[in-house]
Amino acid sequence: MTADLAQSISRELPYLRRYARALTGSQTAGDNYAAATLEAILSDRSLAEGAEMRIALFRTFHAIWQSSGQPVEQGAQGTREARAQAHLQGLTPNSREALLLRTIEELRYDQIALVMQCPQAEAEELVQIALNEMGQSVSGKVMVIEDETIIAMDLKGIVQTLGHEVTGVARTHKAAVELAHKIRPDLILADIQLADGSSGIDAVNELLADMGELPVIFITAFPERLLTGDRPEPAFLISKPYSEEQVRSAVSQAMFFASTEGLTVS
């Protein structure tokens, strides 16, 4: 591998891994797909030609993803993976992929068309279909961990317009733990840095250790600091400043992988 190619891939790899994990709902499965993408490009350098590296990586990933036919890891009946698989089977093919590329990875519609090898008009239609279908699929309880009042109220409003109940807003690690134990959430939406200097990551880790598996969406101005592969990482990660479309997409995606029984599935 040339130094230039290695540097180009290294810059874009965190975002490929973010996309892969959001698509699968699993760090392990997502990273496996990302690794397969890198292996394909290293064995056939022509896959990285004729497009900017991010597009080349995502395009190669999408070809592998399509050929595998496995949106999430298979699980035993009643498991989180099995329930997610059942939900996903009801969605229009390729709509989730287009939605993630648009909202989380912030690709233009012409770039999505290149990645998915389809007309731009189809890419635009798939994004809208996904927003409509996923918004009607699952509803549940969402806890917001955010120390900035304006941002917290904005997130609360977006979540409520999707039909979810907001259990409350916590501004500190301690408040987050207390709130979660008072009303168990189906999803946690958390900032990384909190008002008292505490960490949203630490608060979430304590809750997950105590309450079991819950889907989490982290919001941070520095996503690359979390996407290193050195430790357990969030499957859903939004960059600041975020858009309403990004939050809507991430919340709808994360709810597909919720493990609690309190969800209402249409």
MIDOSE-1310 file (N, C-alpha, C; in nm, 2 decimals, decimal comma, always signed):
residues 266
mtad	+0,08/-0,12/+0,00/+0,00/+0,00/+0,00/+0,09/+0,12/+0,00; +0,06/+0,22/-0,09/+0,14/+0,34/-0,09/+0,10/+0,43/+0,03; +0,19/+0,52/+0,07/+0,17/+0,60/+0,18/+0,05/+0,69/+0,16; +0,03/+0,75/+0,04/-0,08/+0,83/+0,01/-0,22/+0,76/+0,02
laqs	-0,22/+0,63/-0,03/-0,34/+0,55/-0,02/-0,37/+0,52/+0,13; -0,27/+0,49/+0,20/-0,29/+0,45/+0,34/-0,34/+0,57/+0,42; -0,29/+0,69/+0,39/-0,33/+0,81/+0,46/-0,48/+0,84/+0,43; -0,51/+0,83/+0,30/-0,65/+0,86/+0,25/-0,75/+0,76/+0,32
isre	-0,71/+0,64/+0,33/-0,80/+0,54/+0,39/-0,81/+0,57/+0,54; -0,70/+0,60/+0,60/-0,70/+0,62/+0,75/-0,79/+0,74/+0,79; -0,79/+0,84/+0,70/-0,88/+0,96/+0,73/-1,02/+0,93/+0,73; -1,06/+0,84/+0,64/-1,20/+0,81/+0,61/-1,25/+0,69/+0,69
lpyl	-1,16/+0,61/+0,74/-1,20/+0,48/+0,81/-1,30/+0,50/+0,93; -1,27/+0,60/+1,01/-1,37/+0,62/+1,13/-1,51/+0,63/+1,08; -1,53/+0,70/+0,97/-1,67/+0,73/+0,93/-1,73/+0,61/+0,86; -1,65/+0,53/+0,79/-1,70/+0,40/+0,74/-1,74/+0,31/+0,85
rrya	-1,66/+0,31/+0,96/-1,70/+0,22/+1,07/-1,82/+0,27/+1,14; -1,84/+0,40/+1,15/-1,96/+0,46/+1,21/-2,08/+0,42/+1,13; -2,07/+0,43/+1,00/-2,18/+0,39/+0,91/-2,22/+0,24/+0,92; -2,11/+0,16/+0,92/-2,13/+0,02/+0,93/-2,20/-0,02/+1,06
ralt	-2,16/+0,04/+1,17/-2,22/+0,00/+1,30/-2,36/+0,05/+1,31; -2,39/+0,17/+1,26/-2,53/+0,22/+1,26/-2,62/+0,13/+1,18; -2,56/+0,08/+1,07/-2,64/-0,01/+0,98/-2,67/-0,14/+1,04; -2,57/-0,20/+1,11/-2,59/-0,33/+1,17/-2,64/-0,33/+1,31
gsqt	-2,62/-0,21/+1,38/-2,65/-0,21/+1,52/-2,56/-0,27/+1,61; -2,44/-0,31/+1,56/-2,34/-0,38/+1,63/-2,20/-0,34/+1,60; -2,12/-0,31/+1,70/-1,98/-0,28/+1,67/-1,90/-0,39/+1,61; -1,93/-0,51/+1,65/-1,86/-0,63/+1,60/-1,89/-0,65/+1,45
agdn	-2,02/-0,66/+1,42/-2,07/-0,68/+1,29/-2,03/-0,57/+1,20; -2,04/-0,45/+1,24/-2,00/-0,33/+1,16/-1,86/-0,33/+1,13; -1,77/-0,36/+1,23/-1,63/-0,36/+1,20/-1,59/-0,48/+1,11; -1,66/-0,59/+1,12/-1,63/-0,70/+1,02/-1,66/-0,65/+0,88
yaaa	-1,77/-0,58/+0,86/-1,80/-0,53/+0,72/-1,69/-0,43/+0,68; -1,65/-0,34/+0,77/-1,55/-0,24/+0,74/-1,42/-0,31/+0,70; -1,38/-0,42/+0,78/-1,26/-0,49/+0,75/-1,26/-0,56/+0,61; -1,38/-0,61/+0,58/-1,40/-0,68/+0,45/-1,38/-0,58/+0,34
tlea	-1,43/-0,45/+0,36/-1,42/-0,35/+0,26/-1,27/-0,31/+0,24; -1,19/-0,30/+0,34/-1,05/-0,27/+0,33/-0,98/-0,38/+0,26; -1,01/-0,51/+0,29/-0,95/-0,62/+0,22/-0,98/-0,62/+0,07; -1,10/-0,58/+0,04/-1,14/-0,58/-0,10/-1,06/-0,47/-0,18
ilsd	-1,04/-0,36/-0,12/-0,97/-0,25/-0,18/-0,82/-0,28/-0,19; -0,77/-0,34/-0,09/-0,63/-0,37/-0,09/-0,60/-0,48/-0,20; -0,69/-0,57/-0,22/-0,67/-0,67/-0,32/-0,70/-0,63/-0,46; -0,78/-0,52/-0,47/-0,81/-0,46/-0,61/-0,81/-0,31/-0,60
rsla	-0,69/-0,25/-0,62/-0,68/-0,11/-0,61/-0,77/-0,03/-0,70; -0,82/-0,09/-0,81/-0,90/-0,02/-0,90/-1,03/+0,03/-0,83; -1,07/-0,04/-0,72/-1,20/+0,00/-0,65/-1,18/+0,14/-0,59; -1,06/+0,18/-0,57/-1,04/+0,31/-0,51/-1,01/+0,42/-0,61
egae	-1,02/+0,38/-0,74/-0,99/+0,48/-0,85/-1,12/+0,55/-0,90; -1,10/+0,67/-0,95/-1,22/+0,73/-1,01/-1,31/+0,80/-0,92; -1,28/+0,81/-0,79/-1,37/+0,87/-0,70/-1,29/+0,91/-0,57; -1,34/+1,01/-0,50/-1,27/+1,05/-0,37/-1,28/+0,93/-0,28
mria	-1,19/+0,92/-0,19/-1,17/+0,80/-0,11/-1,30/+0,76/-0,03; -1,36/+0,86/+0,03/-1,48/+0,83/+0,11/-1,59/+0,76/+0,02; -1,61/+0,81/-0,10/-1,71/+0,75/-0,19/-1,66/+0,61/-0,23; -1,53/+0,60/-0,26/-1,48/+0,47/-0,30/-1,50/+0,36/-0,19
lfrt	-1,47/+0,40/-0,06/-1,49/+0,31/+0,05/-1,64/+0,27/+0,07; -1,72/+0,37/+0,07/-1,86/+0,34/+0,09/-1,92/+0,27/-0,03; -1,88/+0,29/-0,14/-1,93/+0,22/-0,26/-1,89/+0,07/-0,25; -1,76/+0,05/-0,21/-1,71/-0,09/-0,20/-1,79/-0,16/-0,09
fhai	-1,80/-0,09/+0,02/-1,88/-0,15/+0,14/-2,02/-0,18/+0,09; -2,09/-0,10/+0,02/-2,22/-0,12/-0,02/-2,24/-0,25/-0,11; -2,14/-0,26/-0,20/-2,14/-0,38/-0,28/-2,13/-0,51/-0,20; -2,04/-0,51/-0,10/-2,03/-0,62/-0,01/-2,15/-0,65/+0,07
wqss	-2,21/-0,54/+0,12/-2,33/-0,54/+0,20/-2,44/-0,60/+0,13; -2,46/-0,56/+0,00/-2,57/-0,61/-0,08/-2,55/-0,76/-0,11; -2,43/-0,80/-0,14/-2,40/-0,94/-0,17/-2,42/-1,03/-0,05; -2,40/-0,98/+0,07/-2,42/-1,06/+0,19/-2,56/-1,09/+0,23
gqpv	-2,65/-0,99/+0,20/-2,79/-1,01/+0,23/-2,82/-1,02/+0,38; -2,73/-0,97/+0,47/-2,76/-0,98/+0,61/-2,75/-0,85/+0,68; -2,87/-0,78/+0,69/-2,87/-0,65/+0,75/-2,82/-0,64/+0,89; -2,85/-0,74/+0,98/-2,80/-0,75/+1,11/-2,76/-0,89/+1,14
eqga	-2,68/-0,92/+1,24/-2,64/-1,05/+1,28/-2,77/-1,13/+1,31; -2,77/-1,26/+1,27/-2,88/-1,34/+1,30/-2,88/-1,38/+1,45; -2,99/-1,39/+1,51/-2,99/-1,43/+1,65/-3,11/-1,52/+1,68; -3,11/-1,58/+1,80/-3,21/-1,68/+1,83/-3,34/-1,60/+1,85
qgtr	-3,45/-1,68/+1,83/-3,58/-1,61/+1,84/-3,60/-1,54/+1,97; -3,65/-1,42/+1,96/-3,67/-1,34/+2,08/-3,55/-1,25/+2,12; -3,44/-1,26/+2,06/-3,32/-1,18/+2,09/-3,33/-1,05/+2,02; -3,25/-0,95/+2,07/-3,25/-0,82/+2,00/-3,22/-0,83/+1,86
eara	-3,13/-0,91/+1,81/-3,10/-0,92/+1,67/-3,21/-0,98/+1,59; -3,28/-1,08/+1,65/-3,40/-1,13/+1,58/-3,51/-1,03/+1,56; -3,53/-0,95/+1,67/-3,64/-0,85/+1,66/-3,60/-0,75/+1,56; -3,48/-0,70/+1,56/-3,43/-0,61/+1,46/-3,45/-0,66/+1,32
qahl	-3,41/-0,78/+1,30/-3,42/-0,84/+1,17/-3,57/-0,84/+1,12; -3,66/-0,87/+1,21/-3,80/-0,87/+1,18/-3,85/-0,73/+1,14; -3,81/-0,63/+1,22/-3,84/-0,50/+1,18/-3,79/-0,45/+1,05; -3,66/-0,49/+1,02/-3,60/-0,45/+0,90/-3,66/-0,51/+0,77
qglt	-3,72/-0,63/+0,79/-3,78/-0,70/+0,67/-3,90/-0,62/+0,62; -3,96/-0,53/+0,71/-4,07/-0,46/+0,66/-4,04/-0,33/+0,59; -3,91/-0,29/+0,58/-3,87/-0,17/+0,52/-3,84/-0,19/+0,37; -3,86/-0,08/+0,30/-3,82/-0,08/+0,15/-3,67/-0,11/+0,14
pnsr	-3,63/-0,20/+0,06/-3,49/-0,23/+0,04/-3,41/-0,11/+0,00; -3,29/-0,10/+0,06/-3,19/+0,01/+0,04/-3,23/+0,15/+0,10; -3,35/+0,16/+0,16/-3,40/+0,29/+0,21/-3,31/+0,33/+0,34; -3,29/+0,23/+0,43/-3,21/+0,26/+0,55/-3,07/+0,31/+0,51
eall	-3,01/+0,24/+0,41/-2,87/+0,27/+0,37/-2,87/+0,42/+0,32; -2,97/+0,45/+0,23/-2,97/+0,59/+0,18/-2,99/+0,69/+0,29; -3,08/+0,66/+0,38/-3,10/+0,75/+0,49/-2,98/+0,78/+0,58; -2,91/+0,67/+0,61/-2,79/+0,69/+0,69/-2,68/+0,77/+0,62
lrti	-2,66/+0,74/+0,49/-2,56/+0,81/+0,41/-2,60/+0,96/+0,40; -2,72/+0,99/+0,40/-2,77/+1,13/+0,39/-2,76/+1,20/+0,52; -2,81/+1,14/+0,62/-2,83/+1,21/+0,75/-2,71/+1,20/+0,84; -2,66/+1,08/+0,86/-2,55/+1,06/+0,95/-2,41/+1,09/+0,89
eelr	-2,39/+1,05/+0,77/-2,27/+1,07/+0,70/-2,27/+1,20/+0,61; -2,39/+1,26/+0,60/-2,40/+1,39/+0,53/-2,35/+1,39/+0,39; -2,37/+1,28/+0,32/-2,34/+1,28/+0,17/-2,45/+1,35/+0,09; -2,41/+1,41/-0,02/-2,50/+1,47/-0,11/-2,58/+1,36/-0,18
ydqi	-2,69/+1,40/-0,24/-2,77/+1,29/-0,31/-2,69/+1,24/-0,43; -2,62/+1,32/-0,50/-2,54/+1,27/-0,61/-2,43/+1,17/-0,56; -2,38/+1,19/-0,44/-2,28/+1,10/-0,39/-2,34/+0,97/-0,34; -2,46/+0,98/-0,28/-2,53/+0,86/-0,24/-2,56/+0,78/-0,37
alvm	-2,60/+0,84/-0,48/-2,62/+0,77/-0,60/-2,50/+0,69/-0,65; -2,38/+0,76/-0,63/-2,26/+0,69/-0,67/-2,23/+0,57/-0,58; -2,25/+0,59/-0,45/-2,23/+0,48/-0,35/-2,32/+0,36/-0,38; -2,44/+0,39/-0,40/-2,54/+0,29/-0,42/-2,56/+0,24/-0,56
qcpq	-2,49/+0,31/-0,65/-2,50/+0,28/-0,80/-2,65/+0,28/-0,85; -2,71/+0,40/-0,82/-2,85/+0,41/-0,87/-2,87/+0,56/-0,91; -2,97/+0,59/-0,98/-3,00/+0,73/-1,02/-3,02/+0,82/-0,90; -2,98/+0,95/-0,91/-2,99/+1,04/-0,80/-3,14/+1,05/-0,76
aeae	-3,23/+1,05/-0,85/-3,37/+1,06/-0,81/-3,42/+0,95/-0,72; -3,36/+0,83/-0,75/-3,40/+0,71/-0,67/-3,34/+0,73/-0,53; -3,22/+0,78/-0,52/-3,16/+0,80/-0,39/-3,24/+0,90/-0,31; -3,29/+1,00/-0,37/-3,37/+1,10/-0,30/-3,50/+1,04/-0,25
elvq	-3,56/+0,96/-0,34/-3,68/+0,89/-0,30/-3,67/+0,79/-0,19; -3,55/+0,72/-0,19/-3,53/+0,62/-0,08/-3,51/+0,68/+0,05; -3,45/+0,80/+0,06/-3,43/+0,87/+0,18/-3,57/+0,91/+0,24; -3,66/+0,96/+0,16/-3,79/+1,00/+0,21/-3,87/+0,88/+0,25
ialn	-3,86/+0,77/+0,17/-3,93/+0,65/+0,21/-3,89/+0,60/+0,35; -3,76/+0,60/+0,37/-3,70/+0,56/+0,50/-3,75/+0,64/+0,62; -3,75/+0,77/+0,60/-3,80/+0,86/+0,70/-3,95/+0,83/+0,74; -4,03/+0,81/+0,64/-4,17/+0,78/+0,66/-4,19/+0,65/+0,72
emgq	-4,12/+0,54/+0,67/-4,14/+0,41/+0,72/-4,09/+0,39/+0,87; -3,97/+0,44/+0,89/-3,91/+0,42/+1,02/-3,98/+0,50/+1,13; -4,03/+0,62/+1,09/-4,10/+0,71/+1,19/-4,23/+0,65/+1,24; -4,28/+0,55/+1,16/-4,41/+0,49/+1,20/-4,39/+0,35/+1,26
svsg	-4,27/+0,31/+1,28/-4,25/+0,17/+1,31/-4,24/+0,14/+1,46; -4,17/+0,22/+1,54/-4,15/+0,19/+1,68/-4,16/+0,32/+1,76; -4,22/+0,31/+1,88/-4,22/+0,42/+1,97/-4,18/+0,37/+2,11; -4,12/+0,46/+2,19/-4,08/+0,42/+2,33/-4,04/+0,54/+2,41
kvmv	-3,97/+0,51/+2,52/-3,93/+0,61/+2,61/-3,78/+0,65/+2,59; -3,75/+0,78/+2,58/-3,62/+0,83/+2,55/-3,57/+0,92/+2,67; -3,45/+0,90/+2,72/-3,39/+0,98/+2,82/-3,28/+1,07/+2,75; -3,28/+1,20/+2,78/-3,18/+1,29/+2,72/-3,08/+1,33/+2,83
iede	-2,96/+1,31/+2,80/-2,85/+1,36/+2,89/-2,78/+1,47/+2,82; -2,80/+1,59/+2,86/-2,75/+1,71/+2,79/-2,75/+1,83/+2,89; -2,63/+1,90/+2,90/-2,62/+2,01/+3,00/-2,66/+2,14/+2,94; -2,67/+2,16/+2,81/-2,71/+2,29/+2,75/-2,86/+2,29/+2,73
tiia	-2,92/+2,39/+2,80/-3,07/+2,39/+2,81/-3,13/+2,40/+2,67; -3,08/+2,49/+2,58/-3,14/+2,51/+2,45/-3,13/+2,38/+2,37; -3,01/+2,32/+2,37/-2,99/+2,20/+2,30/-3,08/+2,09/+2,35; -3,09/+2,08/+2,48/-3,17/+1,98/+2,55/-3,32/+1,99/+2,51
mdlk	-3,37/+2,11/+2,50/-3,51/+2,14/+2,46/-3,53/+2,11/+2,32; -3,43/+2,14/+2,24/-3,44/+2,11/+2,09/-3,45/+1,96/+2,07; -3,36/+1,88/+2,14/-3,36/+1,74/+2,13/-3,49/+1,68/+2,17; -3,54/+1,73/+2,29/-3,67/+1,68/+2,34/-3,78/+1,70/+2,24
givq	-3,78/+1,82/+2,18/-3,89/+1,85/+2,08/-3,88/+1,76/+1,96; -3,76/+1,73/+1,91/-3,75/+1,64/+1,80/-3,79/+1,50/+1,83; -3,75/+1,45/+1,95/-3,79/+1,32/+1,99/-3,94/+1,31/+2,00; -4,00/+1,41/+2,06/-4,15/+1,40/+2,08/-4,22/+1,41/+1,95
tlgh	-4,17/+1,48/+1,85/-4,24/+1,48/+1,72/-4,24/+1,35/+1,65; -4,14/+1,26/+1,69/-4,14/+1,13/+1,63/-4,24/+1,03/+1,70; -4,30/+1,08/+1,81/-4,40/+1,00/+1,88/-4,35/+0,93/+2,00; -4,23/+0,96/+2,04/-4,17/+0,90/+2,16/-4,19/+0,98/+2,28
evtg	-4,19/+0,92/+2,40/-4,20/+0,99/+2,53/-4,06/+1,02/+2,58; -4,04/+1,15/+2,62/-3,92/+1,18/+2,68/-3,93/+1,17/+2,83; -3,85/+1,09/+2,89/-3,87/+1,06/+3,04/-3,81/+1,18/+3,12; -3,72/+1,26/+3,06/-3,67/+1,37/+3,13/-3,53/+1,41/+3,07
vart	-3,47/+1,52/+3,12/-3,34/+1,57/+3,08/-3,25/+1,57/+3,20; -3,14/+1,51/+3,19/-3,04/+1,51/+3,29/-2,92/+1,59/+3,25; -2,86/+1,67/+3,34/-2,75/+1,76/+3,31/-2,62/+1,71/+3,36; -2,62/+1,61/+3,45/-2,50/+1,56/+3,51/-2,50/+1,41/+3,51
hkaa	-2,39/+1,35/+3,54/-2,38/+1,20/+3,55/-2,47/+1,15/+3,66; -2,47/+1,21/+3,78/-2,55/+1,17/+3,89/-2,70/+1,18/+3,86; -2,74/+1,29/+3,80/-2,88/+1,31/+3,76/-2,93/+1,21/+3,66; -2,84/+1,17/+3,57/-2,87/+1,07/+3,46/-2,90/+0,94/+3,53
vela	-2,82/+0,90/+3,62/-2,83/+0,77/+3,69/-2,97/+0,77/+3,77; -2,99/+0,88/+3,84/-3,12/+0,89/+3,92/-3,24/+0,88/+3,83; -3,24/+0,96/+3,72/-3,35/+0,96/+3,63/-3,38/+0,82/+3,56; -3,27/+0,76/+3,52/-3,29/+0,63/+3,46/-3,35/+0,52/+3,55
hkir	-3,31/+0,53/+3,68/-3,36/+0,44/+3,78/-3,51/+0,47/+3,81; -3,54/+0,59/+3,80/-3,68/+0,63/+3,83/-3,77/+0,59/+3,71; -3,73/+0,61/+3,59/-3,81/+0,57/+3,47/-3,71/+0,50/+3,37; -3,72/+0,37/+3,36/-3,63/+0,30/+3,27/-3,65/+0,35/+3,12
pdli	-3,55/+0,40/+3,05/-3,57/+0,44/+2,92/-3,55/+0,32/+2,82; -3,60/+0,33/+2,70/-3,58/+0,24/+2,59/-3,46/+0,28/+2,51; -3,43/+0,41/+2,52/-3,32/+0,47/+2,44/-3,26/+0,58/+2,52; -3,13/+0,60/+2,51/-3,06/+0,71/+2,58/-2,99/+0,80/+2,47
ladi	-3,02/+0,93/+2,48/-2,96/+1,02/+2,38/-2,86/+1,11/+2,47; -2,73/+1,10/+2,45/-2,64/+1,16/+2,55/-2,53/+1,24/+2,48; -2,51/+1,36/+2,54/-2,39/+1,44/+2,51/-2,27/+1,38/+2,58; -2,15/+1,41/+2,53/-2,03/+1,35/+2,59/-1,98/+1,43/+2,71
qlad	-1,98/+1,56/+2,71/-1,93/+1,64/+2,81/-2,04/+1,71/+2,88; -2,05/+1,70/+3,02/-2,16/+1,75/+3,09/-2,12/+1,87/+3,18; -2,23/+1,93/+3,24/-2,21/+2,06/+3,30/-2,11/+2,06/+3,42; -2,11/+1,96/+3,50/-2,02/+1,96/+3,62/-1,89/+1,90/+3,59
gssg	-1,85/+1,88/+3,46/-1,73/+1,82/+3,42/-1,73/+1,67/+3,41; -1,85/+1,62/+3,45/-1,86/+1,47/+3,44/-1,88/+1,43/+3,29; -1,88/+1,30/+3,27/-1,88/+1,24/+3,14/-2,01/+1,17/+3,11; -2,07/+1,20/+2,99/-2,19/+1,13/+2,95/-2,16/+0,98/+2,92
idav	-2,04/+0,96/+2,88/-2,00/+0,82/+2,85/-1,99/+0,74/+2,98; -1,94/+0,80/+3,08/-1,93/+0,73/+3,21/-2,07/+0,71/+3,27; -2,16/+0,80/+3,25/-2,30/+0,79/+3,30/-2,36/+0,67/+3,23; -2,35/+0,67/+3,09/-2,41/+0,56/+3,01/-2,35/+0,43/+3,05
nell	-2,22/+0,42/+3,07/-2,15/+0,29/+3,10/-2,21/+0,24/+3,23; -2,22/+0,33/+3,33/-2,28/+0,29/+3,46/-2,42/+0,23/+3,45; -2,50/+0,30/+3,36/-2,64/+0,26/+3,34/-2,65/+0,12/+3,27; -2,56/+0,10/+3,17/-2,56/-0,02/+3,10/-2,52/-0,14/+3,19
admg	-2,42/-0,11/+3,27/-2,37/-0,22/+3,36/-2,48/-0,26/+3,46; -2,56/-0,16/+3,50/-2,66/-0,18/+3,60/-2,79/-0,23/+3,54; -2,83/-0,18/+3,42/-2,96/-0,20/+3,37/-2,96/-0,30/+3,25; -2,85/-0,34/+3,20/-2,84/-0,42/+3,09/-2,84/-0,35/+2,96
elpv	-2,86/-0,42/+2,85/-2,84/-0,36/+2,72/-2,95/-0,26/+2,68; -2,91/-0,14/+2,64/-3,00/-0,03/+2,59/-2,93/+0,03/+2,47; -3,01/+0,07/+2,37/-2,95/+0,15/+2,26/-2,91/+0,29/+2,31; -2,80/+0,34/+2,26/-2,75/+0,47/+2,30/-2,71/+0,55/+2,18
ifit	-2,74/+0,68/+2,17/-2,69/+0,77/+2,07/-2,61/+0,87/+2,14; -2,48/+0,88/+2,10/-2,39/+0,99/+2,16/-2,39/+1,11/+2,06; -2,38/+1,23/+2,12/-2,36/+1,35/+2,04/-2,23/+1,41/+2,08; -2,14/+1,44/+1,98/-2,01/+1,50/+2,02/-1,96/+1,58/+1,90
afpe	-1,88/+1,68/+1,93/-1,82/+1,77/+1,83/-1,69/+1,70/+1,77; -1,65/+1,59/+1,84/-1,53/+1,52/+1,79/-1,55/+1,37/+1,78; -1,63/+1,33/+1,68/-1,66/+1,19/+1,66/-1,54/+1,10/+1,64; -1,44/+1,15/+1,58/-1,32/+1,07/+1,55/-1,25/+1,02/+1,68
rllt	-1,27/+1,09/+1,79/-1,21/+1,06/+1,92/-1,27/+0,93/+1,98; -1,39/+0,90/+1,94/-1,46/+0,78/+1,98/-1,45/+0,67/+1,89; -1,41/+0,70/+1,76/-1,41/+0,59/+1,66/-1,27/+0,54/+1,64; -1,21/+0,49/+1,74/-1,07/+0,44/+1,73/-1,06/+0,29/+1,72
gdrp	-1,16/+0,22/+1,76/-1,15/+0,07/+1,76/-1,08/+0,02/+1,88; -1,04/+0,10/+1,97/-0,96/+0,06/+2,09/-1,05/+0,01/+2,21; -1,18/+0,04/+2,20/-1,26/+0,01/+2,32/-1,41/+0,00/+2,26; -1,50/-0,05/+2,35/-1,64/-0,05/+2,30/-1,68/+0,09/+2,26
epaf	-1,75/+0,09/+2,15/-1,78/+0,22/+2,09/-1,93/+0,23/+2,06; -1,99/+0,34/+2,05/-2,13/+0,35/+2,03/-2,17/+0,32/+1,88; -2,28/+0,25/+1,86/-2,32/+0,21/+1,73/-2,38/+0,34/+1,66; -2,43/+0,43/+1,74/-2,50/+0,55/+1,69/-2,43/+0,68/+1,74
lisk	-2,37/+0,76/+1,65/-2,29/+0,87/+1,69/-2,33/+0,99/+1,60; -2,37/+1,10/+1,66/-2,41/+1,22/+1,58/-2,30/+1,33/+1,61; -2,26/+1,39/+1,50/-2,16/+1,50/+1,51/-2,23/+1,63/+1,54; -2,17/+1,72/+1,63/-2,22/+1,85/+1,65/-2,14/+1,94/+1,55
pyse	-2,21/+2,04/+1,50/-2,36/+2,07/+1,52/-2,44/+1,97/+1,43; -2,55/+1,93/+1,49/-2,64/+1,83/+1,43/-2,75/+1,90/+1,36; -2,82/+1,83/+1,27/-2,94/+1,87/+1,21/-3,06/+1,79/+1,27; -3,18/+1,85/+1,25/-3,30/+1,78/+1,30/-3,31/+1,64/+1,22
eqvr	-3,28/+1,64/+1,10/-3,28/+1,52/+1,01/-3,19/+1,41/+1,07; -3,07/+1,45/+1,11/-2,98/+1,36/+1,17/-3,03/+1,29/+1,30; -3,09/+1,37/+1,38/-3,14/+1,32/+1,51/-3,26/+1,23/+1,48; -3,35/+1,27/+1,39/-3,47/+1,19/+1,36/-3,42/+1,05/+1,30
savs	-3,32/+1,06/+1,22/-3,27/+0,93/+1,16/-3,21/+0,84/+1,26; -3,12/+0,90/+1,35/-3,05/+0,82/+1,45/-3,15/+0,76/+1,55; -3,24/+0,84/+1,59/-3,34/+0,79/+1,69/-3,42/+0,67/+1,63; -3,47/+0,69/+1,51/-3,55/+0,59/+1,45/-3,46/+0,46/+1,42
qamf	-3,34/+0,48/+1,38/-3,25/+0,36/+1,36/-3,22/+0,29/+1,49; -3,19/+0,37/+1,60/-3,16/+0,31/+1,73/-3,27/+0,23/+1,79; -3,39/+0,28/+1,77/-3,51/+0,21/+1,82/-3,53/+0,07/+1,76; -3,48/+0,05/+1,64/-3,49/-0,08/+1,58/-3,41/-0,18/+1,66
fast	-3,31/-0,14/+1,73/-3,22/-0,23/+1,81/-3,25/-0,23/+1,96; -3,36/-0,17/+1,99/-3,39/-0,16/+2,14/-3,42/-0,30/+2,19; -3,38/-0,33/+2,31/-3,39/-0,46/+2,37/-3,50/-0,47/+2,47; -3,56/-0,36/+2,51/-3,66/-0,37/+2,62/-3,80/-0,41/+2,56
eglt	-3,88/-0,45/+2,65/-4,01/-0,50/+2,61/-4,12/-0,40/+2,60; -4,09/-0,27/+2,64/-4,19/-0,17/+2,65/-4,22/-0,10/+2,52; -4,15/-0,14/+2,41/-4,17/-0,07/+2,29/-4,30/-0,11/+2,22; -4,36/-0,01/+2,15/-4,48/-0,04/+2,07/-4,44/-0,05/+1,93
vs	-4,46/-0,16/+1,87/-4,42/-0,19/+1,73/-4,54/-0,19/+1,64; -4,54/-0,11/+1,54/-4,66/-0,10/+1,45/-4,66/-0,22/+1,36
